[in-house]
Amino acid sequence: MTACTGRFAPTPSGPLHAGSLTAAVISWLDARSRQGRWHLRIDDIDRPRTVPGAPDEILRTLDACGLGWDGAVVFQSEREPAYREALARLEAGGRVFACACSRQEVAAAGLMGLEGPIYPGTCREGLPPGREGRSIRLRADQRHWTITDRHLGALGFDLHRLGGDFVIRRADGVFAYQLATVVDDIDLGVTDVVRGIDLLGSVPRQLQLYRAFGHPEPRYLHHPVVIADSGRKLAKSSGAAPVPRRRPAALLAPILAAIGIPGVDPGFATAAPGAVDDLLEHARRQWDPERLPSGPIPEAALRPAGA
């Protein structure tokens, strides 16, 4: 088996819900099944989205569920010097440019892509007369990218249709998700990025950054997301309920069954000492990305017995 380093990087906009806990379990199992390291990073760089007390709630829930991490917890809010240094490297290499365009101006250009408006290249060769730079964009020098996802198989991406040149530092001075994630993953030595399929569009942007830094790209595994009864992705922003910590074995059992771990009773509800460790050890031995479901996971399938 090949050793790996994985990570879980929740945004502390609230406590963990069934969807985010499922993502943590999948990521943890993937690393631990190969005797790998598993890091925990709190993606709190966007301070207005951070809910007071949420990081501690996340840590307590992971701990209660037996999902231990390696090393110190990393907080993106403490990592700005690393992001500034990375930006300086990109500037020195001519990889970035200042952009004066607002979101409204980009949208007004009328070029629609797969995830919203496509940047029309207005400032790529220099700021228009009388305009000042607001954000900083990375040059999308390669349009087409391919990967072999460990769950989805061979995939191709068109970075132009995904927006083209993309923002790495916002107009408000906050470093964007794509830059912060790549810099942090490089510094943590992450070899395997395991995350929800809703983040699939980030792949070519992050690959462009890995190439700009001259760093090998990680392996990717994009797993199904949990959907609410409404059919929408379960999320804190749509009112997803926090998971209860009082019966962690009962909480884990339906998650393990839903992600394809054989021999797990989803109604398992014992409070016996060691139950969580026994469940996770069984799951670690049985983990196989090929057993992941091909479609979304219904929230109803993850409800603990007696809930």
C-alpha positions in Angstrom: 0.0 0.0 0.0 1.1 3.5 -0.8 1.4 6.0 2.1 -0.5 9.2 1.6 -1.3 12.5 3.3 -4.9 13.7 3.4 -6.7 16.5 5.0 -10.2 17.8 6.0 -10.8 21.5 5.6 -14.2 22.6 6.9 -15.4 26.2 6.8 -16.4 27.2 10.3 -19.7 28.8 9.4 -21.4 26.5 11.9 -21.1 23.0 13.5 -20.7 19.9 11.4 -23.8 18.6 9.8 -24.4 15.1 8.3 -22.9 16.1 4.9 -19.7 17.6 6.3 -19.3 14.8 8.8 -19.7 12.3 5.9 -16.9 14.1 4.0 -14.7 13.9 7.0 -15.3 10.2 7.4 -14.5 9.5 3.8 -11.3 11.6 3.9 -10.2 10.0 7.2 -10.8 6.5 6.0 -9.0 7.1 2.7 -5.8 8.2 4.6 -5.9 5.8 7.4 -6.6 2.8 5.2 -3.1 3.4 3.7 -1.4 4.1 7.0 -1.3 7.8 5.9 -1.4 11.1 7.8 -4.6 13.1 8.1 -4.5 16.8 8.8 -7.2 19.1 10.0 -7.4 22.7 8.6 -10.0 25.3 9.5 -10.7 27.4 6.4 -11.5 30.6 8.2 -9.8 33.0 5.9 -13.1 34.7 5.0 -13.7 36.1 8.5 -17.3 37.3 8.0 -18.4 33.7 7.3 -16.8 32.4 10.6 -19.3 31.7 13.4 -17.9 32.3 16.9 -17.4 28.9 18.6 -17.8 26.9 15.4 -14.1 25.7 15.2 -14.3 24.3 18.7 -17.6 22.6 17.9 -16.1 21.0 14.8 -13.1 19.7 16.7 -15.3 18.3 19.5 -17.5 16.4 17.0 -14.5 14.9 15.2 -13.0 13.9 18.4 -16.2 12.3 19.7 -16.4 10.3 16.4 -12.9 9.0 16.8 -11.6 10.9 13.8 -8.2 11.9 15.2 -5.9 14.1 13.2 -2.1 14.5 12.9 -0.2 17.5 14.1 -1.6 20.9 15.1 -4.8 22.2 13.7 -4.1 24.7 10.9 -6.1 27.9 10.8 -6.1 29.8 7.5 -6.6 33.1 9.3 -3.1 32.6 10.7 -1.5 31.9 7.3 -1.6 35.2 5.5 2.2 35.7 5.5 2.5 32.4 3.5 -0.2 33.6 1.0 1.6 36.9 0.6 4.9 35.1 -0.1 3.2 32.9 -2.6 1.6 35.8 -4.4 5.0 37.5 -4.6 6.5 34.4 -6.3 3.7 34.5 -8.8 4.1 38.2 -9.5 7.9 37.7 -10.0 7.2 35.0 -12.5 4.7 37.1 -14.5 1.9 34.7 -13.7 -0.6 37.2 -12.4 -2.1 40.6 -13.3 -4.0 43.4 -11.6 -7.7 43.6 -12.6 -10.0 46.6 -12.4 -13.2 44.8 -13.3 -16.0 44.3 -10.8 -18.2 41.2 -10.9 -20.9 43.3 -12.5 -18.6 44.3 -15.3 -17.5 40.7 -16.0 -21.1 39.6 -16.0 -22.0 42.5 -18.4 -19.6 41.1 -21.0 -22.1 38.4 -21.6 -19.8 35.4 -21.8 -21.5 32.7 -19.7 -19.6 29.6 -18.7 -20.3 26.4 -16.7 -20.1 28.1 -13.3 -21.0 31.7 -14.1 -19.6 34.5 -16.2 -16.3 34.0 -18.1 -13.7 36.7 -17.6 -13.3 38.5 -20.9 -9.6 39.4 -20.5 -10.1 43.1 -20.1 -7.0 43.7 -18.0 -4.9 40.8 -19.1 -2.5 43.0 -21.1 -2.6 46.0 -18.8 -5.1 48.1 -17.0 -7.4 50.3 -19.2 -6.6 54.0 -19.1 -7.8 55.7 -15.9 -8.6 52.4 -14.1 -6.9 51.1 -11.0 -6.4 47.4 -10.0 -8.9 46.0 -7.6 -8.3 42.2 -7.5 -5.4 40.1 -8.7 -6.0 37.3 -11.2 -3.9 34.3 -12.2 -3.3 33.8 -15.9 -5.1 30.7 -17.1 -2.3 29.8 -19.5 -3.5 26.2 -20.2 -7.1 25.8 -21.3 -7.5 22.0 -21.2 -6.7 19.8 -18.3 -7.2 16.1 -17.6 -7.0 13.9 -14.4 -7.9 10.4 -13.4 -10.1 10.8 -10.4 -9.9 7.9 -8.0 -13.7 7.6 -7.9 -15.0 9.2 -11.1 -12.2 7.9 -13.5 -10.9 9.9 -16.4 -12.1 13.6 -16.5 -11.4 16.5 -18.8 -11.8 20.2 -18.0 -12.0 23.4 -20.0 -10.6 26.2 -17.8 -11.9 28.8 -20.2 -15.5 27.6 -19.9 -15.0 27.5 -16.1 -14.2 31.2 -16.1 -10.8 31.7 -17.6 -8.3 33.9 -15.7 -9.4 33.7 -12.0 -9.1 35.8 -8.9 -6.5 34.8 -6.3 -6.8 38.0 -4.2 -10.1 39.7 -4.0 -10.8 43.4 -4.2 -11.2 43.5 -0.4 -7.7 42.1 0.0 -8.7 38.6 1.1 -6.9 35.8 -0.5 -9.2 33.6 -2.5 -10.0 30.0 -1.8 -8.0 28.6 -4.8 -4.7 30.2 -3.8 -5.1 29.5 0.0 -6.0 25.9 -0.6 -3.1 25.1 -2.9 -0.5 26.9 -0.7 -1.8 25.1 2.4 -1.9 21.7 0.8 1.6 22.1 -0.5 2.9 23.1 2.9 1.1 20.2 4.6 2.5 17.8 2.1 -1.0 16.7 1.0 -0.8 13.9 -1.6 -4.5 13.1 -1.8 -7.3 15.6 -2.0 -10.5 14.0 -1.0 -13.6 16.2 -1.2 -17.2 16.5 -2.5 -18.0 16.4 -6.2 -19.4 19.9 -5.8 -15.8 21.2 -5.8 -14.9 19.4 -9.1 -14.7 22.7 -11.0 -11.8 23.8 -8.7 -9.5 21.1 -10.2 -8.2 23.0 -13.3 -7.7 26.2 -11.4 -5.7 24.5 -8.7 -3.7 22.5 -11.3 -2.8 25.8 -12.9 -1.5 27.0 -9.5 0.4 23.8 -8.9 2.1 24.3 -12.2 2.9 27.9 -11.5 4.6 26.9 -8.3 6.4 24.1 -10.0 4.9 21.6 -7.6 3.6 18.1 -8.4 -0.2 17.9 -8.4 -2.0 15.7 -5.9 -4.2 12.7 -6.6 -8.0 13.6 -6.5 -11.0 11.7 -5.2 -14.3 13.5 -5.5 -17.1 11.7 -3.7 -20.9 12.1 -3.7 -22.5 14.8 -1.6 -25.4 14.5 0.8 -28.7 15.9 -0.3 -31.5 17.2 1.8 -35.1 16.0 1.4 -35.6 19.1 -0.9 -33.1 17.6 -3.4 -30.5 20.3 -2.8 -27.1 19.8 -1.4 -27.2 19.7 2.4 -25.4 22.8 3.7 -25.3 25.1 6.7 -26.5 28.0 4.5 -29.7 26.1 3.9 -30.3 25.3 7.5 -28.7 21.9 7.9 -29.0 20.7 11.5 -25.8 20.1 13.5 -25.1 16.4 14.2 -25.6 15.2 17.8 -22.5 14.0 19.7 -24.2 12.1 22.4 -24.2 8.7 20.5 -21.3 8.8 18.1 -21.5 5.1 17.2 -25.1 5.5 16.2 -24.1 8.5 14.2 -21.3 6.8 12.4 -23.0 3.5 11.5 -25.5 4.8 8.9 -22.7 7.0 7.4 -20.4 4.0 7.0 -23.2 1.9 5.5 -24.1 4.7 3.0 -20.6 5.1 1.7 -20.4 1.4 0.9 -18.7 -0.2 3.9 -20.0 -3.8 4.0 -21.0 -5.5 7.2 -22.3 -2.4 9.0 -25.8 -2.3 10.4 -27.0 1.3 9.8 -29.2 0.9 12.9 -26.2 0.1 15.1 -26.8 2.1 18.3 -24.7 0.6 21.1 -23.1 2.9 23.6 -20.6 0.2 24.7 -17.0 1.4 25.3 -14.9 1.0 22.2 -17.9 0.8 19.8 -16.7 3.8 17.8 -13.1 2.4 17.6 -14.4 -1.0 16.5 -16.6 0.6 13.8 -13.8 2.7 12.4 -11.3 -0.2 12.5 -13.7 -2.3 10.6 -14.4 0.5 8.1 -10.7 1.2 7.7 -10.1 -2.4 6.7 -13.0 -2.5 4.3 -12.5 1.0 2.7 -12.6 1.0 -1.1 -13.4 4.1 -3.2 -15.0 1.8 -5.8 -17.8 1.0 -3.2 -18.8 4.7 -3.0 -22.3 5.3 -4.4 -22.5 6.7 -7.9 -25.1 9.3 -7.0 -25.9 11.7 -4.1 -26.5 10.3 -0.6 -30.0 11.1 0.8 -29.8 12.8 4.2 -32.6 10.5 5.4 -30.1 7.5 5.0 -27.8 9.1 7.6 -30.2 9.7 10.4 -29.1 7.8 13.6 -31.3 5.0 14.9 -34.0 6.5 17.1 -33.5 10.0 15.8 
